[in-house]
Amino acid sequence: MRLRDYQEEAVNSIFDYFGNEVGSPLVVAPTGSGKSAIIAGFCKRACLEYPATRILALTHVRELISQNHAQLLRYWPEARASIYSAGIQSFARVAARAGEFDLVLIDEAHLIPRKSGTMYRRTLDALATSNPAIKMVGFTATPYRLDSGLLHEGKDAVFDAICYDIPVRMLVERGYLAPLVSK
C-alpha cells in the first residue's frame, strides 16, 4: 500500500512542524480522505526514524480503533501494534501501568472538551505529566467546536496550530470524493 500524495504531504507536515515548532499540531482531513492512512504513515516513519518511540493512538469508538489498527498493518505489516479497546475512564485507570508514551495521536480530535476537568483532558494531562516531552497530534475533519471555537485557538486549547489542511475541493477534483450535490 502506498500513501496518496496529499497523505504523504500530511505526514511530512507533522515532522516539519515538530522540527520547527513547539506544541501540538492538528491535521485537518475531510471524511473520506484517509486519516487512517495518514496515521499509519506517520506511525511507520516515526518508529523507523526513532526506533524506541512508543505511540498511543486514541479515538472514541471501537470501529475507528479497529480501522486505524487494520490500516496500520496493511501499510506496515511488521508493525508491533496492539489494541486496548476501552472507554477513556478505563484507560485512565490503567494508564500509569501502560508506561510512558512519546507520541499521542488523537483521531476525531474535535471531541476533546476544552474543559480541563473532564476525564479526557485529565488523561491527556496525566500523559504529559509522566513525559513532559510528549508530543500530541490531532486528526479531525472539523477543527471547530460550537462550545469553544477553533481547536487551536484560545484559552485551554489542546492544539497549537493546524499543520496541514486537506481541501475538500481538491479531493473532489481528483476524484477521491464524490462532488457535493445540493437538494
Secondary structure, DSSP 4 states (H G I P E B T S, - for coil): ----HHHHHHHHHHHHHHHH--S-EEEE--TTS-HHHHHHHHHHHHHHHSTT--EEEE-SSHHHHHHHHHHHHHH-TT---------HHHHHHHHHHH---SEEEEETGGGS-S-TTSHHHHHHHHHHHH-TT-EEEEEES--EETTTEETTSSTT-S--EEEEE--HHHHHHTTSSPPP---
